[in-house]
């Protein structure tokens, strides 16, 4: 009996041969394709002027040339509790929405007069009806019109590689492709308008470390 299948007009042997050729071509393409560069992590140790670990410092890693694509993050939250903002420093990407729930028994009046984002959430309890979208890179300073001691900062990043230092002064930026970068550091204790000079960083496929000291006290 001829080698046919279900009335098809092509012999099965020819179909099998064609499939083997397709698999061989696919394997050849896979072997010929260049390997994707392996991303690595940058571990940064940040200290204050006295050499003590500095919390709430922000590290931004920017490509030395051009810009990397940046997407808005999932909605962030800055709450008010015990008449303080929590967290004190928030790092987000441009276009991210931030909600401001009030967990205190008193009302707050949250505002920012910063050039990158000006807004007011007038006296309220609970959760405001709509979050605030931070669509421009830079630093926004937050305050409360009722409680002068309340302050917080929102750092809006224009890069996908960033981190905020923990209480031990360590910050880790993951998934950084090999290449040349500028490391920018910021802390709320820096004088307004003063920013340390960017640091040239070269990343390879291996994790890297960097130590930095900022001319600020541990508490702004």
C-alpha positions as CSV (number, residue, x, y, z in Angstrom):
1,X,0.0,0.0,0.0
2,X,1.3,3.5,-0.8
3,X,2.5,5.5,2.1
4,X,-0.4,8.0,2.3
5,X,-2.3,9.4,5.2
6,X,-6.0,10.2,5.4
7,X,-6.4,11.2,1.8
8,X,-3.5,13.7,1.8
9,X,-1.6,14.1,-1.4
10,X,1.8,14.2,0.1
11,X,3.6,11.0,1.1
12,X,4.3,10.7,4.9
13,X,8.0,10.1,4.2
14,X,8.3,13.5,2.5
15,X,6.5,15.2,5.4
16,X,8.9,13.6,7.9
17,X,11.9,14.7,5.9
18,X,10.5,18.3,5.8
19,X,10.0,18.3,9.5
20,X,13.6,17.1,10.1
21,X,14.9,19.9,7.9
22,X,12.8,22.5,9.8
23,X,14.2,21.2,13.2
24,X,17.7,21.3,11.8
25,X,17.3,24.8,10.6
26,X,15.9,25.9,13.9
27,X,18.7,24.3,15.8
28,X,21.2,26.0,13.5
29,X,19.6,29.4,14.1
30,X,19.6,28.9,17.9
31,X,23.4,28.0,17.8
32,X,24.2,30.9,15.6
33,X,22.2,33.5,17.6
34,X,24.4,35.6,19.9
35,X,24.1,34.9,23.6
36,X,22.2,37.6,25.5
37,X,24.4,39.5,27.9
38,X,24.0,38.4,31.5
39,X,22.7,41.0,33.9
40,X,24.4,41.6,37.2
41,X,23.8,43.4,40.5
42,X,25.5,46.5,41.9
43,X,25.8,46.6,45.7
44,X,26.3,50.1,47.1
45,X,27.4,50.9,50.6
46,X,26.5,54.5,51.5
47,X,27.7,56.4,54.6
48,X,27.3,59.9,56.0
49,X,30.0,62.5,56.6
50,X,31.2,60.7,59.7
51,X,31.4,57.3,58.0
52,X,28.2,55.9,59.6
53,X,25.7,53.9,57.5
54,X,23.2,56.2,55.9
55,X,19.6,55.1,55.5
56,X,17.2,56.6,52.9
57,X,19.8,57.4,50.4
58,X,18.7,56.9,46.8
59,X,20.9,55.4,44.1
60,X,20.1,56.0,40.4
61,X,22.0,54.1,37.7
62,X,21.7,55.8,34.3
63,X,23.2,54.6,31.0
64,X,26.3,56.7,30.1
65,X,24.7,57.3,26.7
66,X,21.1,57.4,25.7
67,X,18.2,56.4,27.9
68,X,16.7,53.1,29.0
69,X,13.0,52.4,28.6
70,X,11.0,53.2,31.8
71,X,7.5,52.0,32.7
72,X,5.3,53.2,35.5
73,X,5.3,50.9,38.6
74,X,2.4,49.4,40.3
75,X,0.6,51.9,42.5
76,X,2.7,53.1,45.5
77,X,1.5,54.2,48.9
78,X,2.7,56.9,51.3
79,X,0.6,56.7,54.5
80,X,0.2,59.0,57.5
81,X,0.5,57.3,60.8
82,X,1.4,58.8,64.2
83,X,1.6,62.1,62.5
84,X,4.5,61.0,60.3
85,X,4.7,60.0,56.6
86,X,5.5,56.3,56.0
87,X,7.9,55.8,54.3
88,X,9.9,58.9,54.6
89,X,11.6,58.4,51.2
90,X,9.8,56.8,48.3
91,X,11.4,55.9,44.9
92,X,9.2,55.4,41.9
93,X,9.4,55.6,38.1
94,X,7.8,58.4,36.1
95,X,4.1,57.9,35.6
96,X,3.5,56.0,38.8
97,X,0.4,56.7,40.9
98,X,0.8,57.2,44.6
99,X,-2.1,57.0,47.2
100,X,-2.0,58.8,50.5
101,X,-4.1,56.9,53.1
102,X,-4.5,58.6,56.5
103,X,-4.4,56.1,59.4
104,X,-4.4,58.8,62.1
105,X,-7.4,59.9,64.1
106,X,-6.7,63.5,63.0
107,X,-7.1,64.9,59.6
108,X,-4.1,65.9,57.4
109,X,-3.6,68.3,54.5
110,X,-0.9,66.8,52.3
111,X,0.8,69.1,49.7
112,X,3.8,69.6,47.5
113,X,4.9,72.8,45.9
114,X,7.9,71.2,44.1
115,X,8.3,72.0,40.4
116,X,8.1,68.4,39.3
117,X,4.7,67.9,41.1
118,X,2.4,70.5,42.7
119,X,-0.7,69.2,44.4
120,X,-2.9,69.5,47.5
121,X,-5.0,67.0,49.3
122,X,-7.0,69.2,51.6
123,X,-8.1,68.2,55.1
124,X,-9.1,64.6,54.9
125,X,-9.4,61.3,56.8
126,X,-9.2,57.8,55.4
127,X,-8.2,57.5,51.7
128,X,-8.5,60.3,49.2
129,X,-10.7,59.6,46.2
130,X,-7.9,59.5,43.6
131,X,-4.1,58.9,43.7
132,X,-1.5,61.4,42.6
133,X,0.4,60.7,39.4
134,X,4.1,61.7,39.5
135,X,4.9,62.1,35.8
136,X,8.1,64.1,35.8
137,X,11.6,62.9,37.0
138,X,13.1,64.7,40.0
139,X,12.4,65.1,43.7
140,X,9.2,66.2,45.3
141,X,9.1,67.4,48.9
142,X,5.9,66.6,50.8
143,X,4.5,68.3,53.8
144,X,1.3,68.7,55.9
145,X,-0.3,72.1,56.2
146,X,-1.5,71.2,59.7
147,X,1.6,69.5,61.2
148,X,4.8,71.3,60.3
149,X,7.1,68.5,61.5
150,X,5.8,66.1,58.9
151,X,8.0,65.8,55.8
152,X,8.6,63.2,53.1
153,X,10.3,63.0,49.7
154,X,9.3,61.3,46.5
155,X,12.2,60.6,44.1
156,X,10.9,60.0,40.6
157,X,13.4,58.0,38.6
158,X,13.9,58.2,34.8
159,X,15.8,54.9,34.8
160,X,14.7,51.3,35.6
161,X,17.8,50.8,37.8
162,X,17.5,52.3,41.2
163,X,17.5,51.5,44.9
164,X,17.0,53.1,48.4
165,X,19.5,52.3,51.2
166,X,18.3,50.4,54.2
167,X,19.2,51.2,57.8
168,X,22.6,49.5,57.3
169,X,23.4,51.9,54.4
170,X,23.2,49.2,51.8
171,X,21.4,49.5,48.5
172,X,21.3,46.9,45.8
173,X,20.4,47.4,42.1
174,X,19.6,44.2,40.4
175,X,19.4,43.1,36.7
176,X,21.9,45.6,35.3
177,X,23.1,44.7,31.8
178,X,26.8,45.1,31.0
179,X,27.7,48.5,29.9
180,X,28.8,52.0,31.0
181,X,26.7,53.9,33.5
182,X,26.5,57.0,35.7
183,X,25.7,56.5,39.3
184,X,23.8,59.4,40.9
185,X,23.3,59.5,44.7
186,X,20.8,61.6,46.6
187,X,19.7,62.0,50.2
188,X,17.2,64.4,51.9
189,X,20.0,65.7,54.1
190,X,21.7,67.3,51.1
191,X,21.4,71.0,50.7
192,X,18.6,72.1,48.3
193,X,20.0,72.2,44.7
194,X,23.2,70.4,45.7
195,X,23.8,67.1,44.1
196,X,27.0,65.0,44.2
197,X,28.9,64.6,40.9
198,X,27.8,61.4,39.0
199,X,30.2,58.4,39.4
200,X,31.3,56.5,36.3
201,X,30.4,52.8,36.7
202,X,31.3,49.9,34.3
203,X,29.1,46.8,34.7
204,X,30.1,43.4,33.4
205,X,28.4,40.0,33.8
206,X,29.7,39.8,37.3
207,X,28.2,41.5,40.4
208,X,30.0,44.7,41.4
209,X,30.4,46.7,44.6
210,X,30.8,50.4,45.3
211,X,31.3,52.5,48.4
212,X,30.2,56.1,48.7
213,X,30.1,58.8,51.3
214,X,27.7,61.7,51.3
215,X,28.4,65.0,53.0
216,X,25.3,64.9,55.2
217,X,24.5,64.0,58.7
218,X,22.6,60.8,59.4
219,X,19.4,62.7,60.1
220,X,18.4,65.7,57.9
